Amino acid sequence: MKLLIPFLRVLFFALIAFFLFEVIAGTDDQLAFEKYPMVQTIFWALVILAIFIEIVVGALKSRVYNSLNEEAQERFNDFEDNSYLGKLYAKLLDSKPIEEEGEIILDHNYDGIKELDNTLPPWWVYMFYMTIIFAVIYLLRFEVFNGDSNVMEYEKDVAQAKIDIAEWKKNNPNMIDASSVELLTEAADLEKGKEIFNTNCAVCHLADGGGKIGPNLTDDHWINGGGIKNVFTTITEGGRPGKGMVAWKGDLTALERAQVASYVLSFQGTTPATPKAPEGDVWVEE
């Protein structure tokens, strides 16, 4: 009992602190602990402080208790046993003290081993009742009212993640890289890509993509690989060392490179006025 009460006090304090942090700084979609890492530091500092206070108070209490005479110690023990927490602890435990176990010994004797007719402690019984209530609620939720299964929750989370990623890409267009770039199909993006292409690329590839110094962009042959990721990488890092085009990552933003790469791929299947002979290997999208 003496060890349990300080533990319960610290636990209760931690729950109250956690609740207050969430009420003050938490949001509907994010816990305060996730949103503000400093909250975790403050929370654990408060918990450690509460444990330290319990240790100090316990040490002082033990010192004072040991300085009392036997009569004062008995009165102190009676006070603790008759306190609310003391009575609650005794009620939950509800087991016979060792000195009274003789009253509940059954008339069984196995090689000197005797059996007690002790009832289950209320805390154990209450926990058993809670498992029954939980089972009924679980059954109703998932079998009667068709609650989301683990698979359904996973699929919803994946769908939401895709929405969040799309929103992030929309709000952070210049964070695109070769691993995350996607083919742009909006008219505004292709128009911007055309403008960039005619300003910077048409001199080598011609305005219709037929190729001049640079390769033909209308056929299915590619020197550095086709597809949006390869074309984006080529525009970003440049072509073959010594004889390929220069890298454009210093002149064009990531979004502009994605726009011009998407526009370049729109040449596929078109017929230029003076097409250059194919170069490189046939690219097949996997």
N, C-alpha and C positions, 0 to 999 in steps of 0.2 A: 504494500500500500504506500509506504513512504517513498519508494522509488517510482511508483506509477504516477502519483499526483504531479510531480515536477515535469515528467514526460508529457502528460496530458496538457499541462499549462503551456508548455512550449509549442506543442502541436496546435492547440487552440489559437495561440498568438500568431503562428505561421499562417493558418487558414484565414484569420481576420486580415492580416497584412496582405496576403495574396488577393483577397476579395477587394480590399480598398484600392490596391494598385490597378486592378482591372476596371473598377468603377471610375477611377479618376483618369487613367491614361489609355485604357483598352478601347478597341473598336469592335464593331460587329463582325468584321472579317479578319481581325488580327489581334492576338493577345498582346497585352502590354509587354510581356516578357520577350515576345518576338519583335515587336515594333521598336522597343527601346532597350538595347542590351544593358544599359546602365541600371535599369530597374532590377535585373537579376542580381547585379552586384550589391545594390542597396538592400534587396530582400535578404540575401544570404548573410550580409553583414548584420542585419537586425536579428536574424535567427541565431547567429553565433553570439551576439550580444545577450540575447535572452537566455541562452544556455549558460553563458558566463555568469549572469546574474543569479540563475538558479543554483549554480555551483557555489558561489560566494554566500548566498543566503543559506544554503544547506549546510555549509561549513560553519557559519556563525550559529545557526540553530543547533547543530550538533555540539558545538562548544558550550553554548548556554545550557543545553540539556544535561551534559555531563557535569556541569558545575552545580546542578540542583541536588538536593537530598532525595532519598528514596520516596518520601511522601509527595514531594513536589513533582517528581518524575511520574508517579502514578496518576496524579491529577492531570498532568499534561497529556499522558497517554489516553486517559478517559475522555478528555476534551477532543482529541483527534478522532477517537473511535466514534464519538457521538456527533461529530460534525456531519454536514450534508454529504460530503464526498466519502467520508468514512462509512456512513450508512449505505450509500449507493454501492460502494465497493462490496460491502458485506452481503447486500441483497443480490448482486449479480453473481457473486461467488457461491453463496448459499451452500456451503459445505461444512460438515461438522469439524470443529477443532480436533486436533490429535487427542487431547485429553478426554474428549467425549465420544470417540469412535467406538468405544465398547458398547454403546447403546444400539448401534446399528450392525453389529457383527452377526452374520447369518450362521445358522447351525450347520456349516459346512467346514470340513477340515480335510485338506489334501496334503499329507506329509507335513503337517504343521503350518500349512499356508491357509489362512482364513480369508473369507470373502465378506466385503462390506456391502450393505444394501443402501448405498449412497445414491441420491437422485442426481440426474444430470444438472450441471450448473445452468442457471437461467441464461447466461450470456451465450452458451452453446446452443440452447434450445431456440433463443431468439434468432441466432444466425441461421439455424436450420429453417425456421419459418421464413426468413428473408430469401433463402434460396428457392423455396416453393413459390413465393410471390414473384420473384424474378423469372422463374420458369413459366408461370402463367402469362406474365406480361410479354415475354419473349415469344411464346406460342401465339398469342393474339396478334402481336405486331407482324410477325413474318409469315404465319400460316393462315390467319384469318383476314387481316387487313393488307396483306401483300406488301409488306415493307421492303425497302431496297435490300437486296442481297449484297454480299461482298463484291460480286462481279458487276452488279449494276452500279454500286458506288464507285468502283474503279472506272467504269466506262464514263460515268458522269464527270469524275475528276479529270479524266483524259480530255474529254470534250471541253471542259472549262479551261484546262491548261492551254489547249489550242487557241481558244478565244483570247486568253490572256497574252499568249505569245504574239498573236496577230495584232492585238492592241499595242503591245510593247514595240513591235516593229514599226507600227504606224507612228508612234510618238518618238521613236528613236531611229529615224531613217538612216543616219550616218553611222550606225553601229553594225551595219551589214558586213559580213565577211564571206569568204568562199564557202564556208560550211553552212551558212544560213541563208544565202542569197536564193531568191526564187524568181521564176520568170514573171515579169510584169506584163499585164495585158490591158491595163487601163489606157484609154486613148491619150490622156494627158501625159502619162509616162512615156508612151511611144513617141509622142510628138516632141517631148523634151529630148529623148534619145536621138531622134532624127536630127534635131538642131545641133546637138553635140557632134554627131557623126559627120554632118556636112561641114562643120567648122574645123574639125580636127582629123577626121579619118578619110574623107572622100578623096583627098589628094593622093592617097596611096591605093585605096580600094574602089574609087569612083563612086559617084552618088547613087548608082543603081546596084552597087556591090559586086560588079563584074570583075573587079581586080585589075591592078595596074602594076605598081611596084609590089604591093601587097597581094595576097592570094584572093581568089574568087570566093565570095561569101555566099553564093547562091547554090552551090552544089553540095553534095553530102560528104566531101572530103575535108578533113581538118588536120592541120599540122600538129597542133597542140591539144587536140581533142575538142569535140563539140559539146553541146549542152550548156545550160546557163552557168553552171559552176566552173567549167573549164574556160568558157569565153570570158567570164568575169575575172578569173585568175589571170588569163593572158593579158587582158586590158590593164589589170592592176600591176602585175609584175613585169610585163613586157614579153616580147616573143623570144625567139632563139638568140642566145648570146652572140653578139658580133654582127648579125644580119637580120634580126627580127626587129619589130617595132619597139619603141621605147616604153618604159613603164609610165602609166598615167596616174598612179596613186598620189603623186605629189601635186597634180593639177586638177584632178576631178575628185569630188567627194564620193563616198561609197554609194550613195543613192544615185548619183549621176553615172557612175560606172555600171550600176545595175540597170539603169534606164538605157544606156547605149548598148549594153550586152543584149538586152531584150530586143532592142530595135535591130541589131545585127542578125539575130535569129529569125526575125520576120522576113529576111531576104530568102530564106529557104524555100525552094520550089519556084522562085520567080525566074524570069528570063531577061537577063541584062542585054544591052545592045551589043557589046563586044566581050563576051565571056572569056576569061583567061582559062587556060588548061588546068584541070584539077591538080592539086598538090596535097600531099599527105595521105592519110589513110581514111577509108570509109568509116564514118562514125555511126554506130547504132546505139540509140538510147536504151539503157537497161531498165 
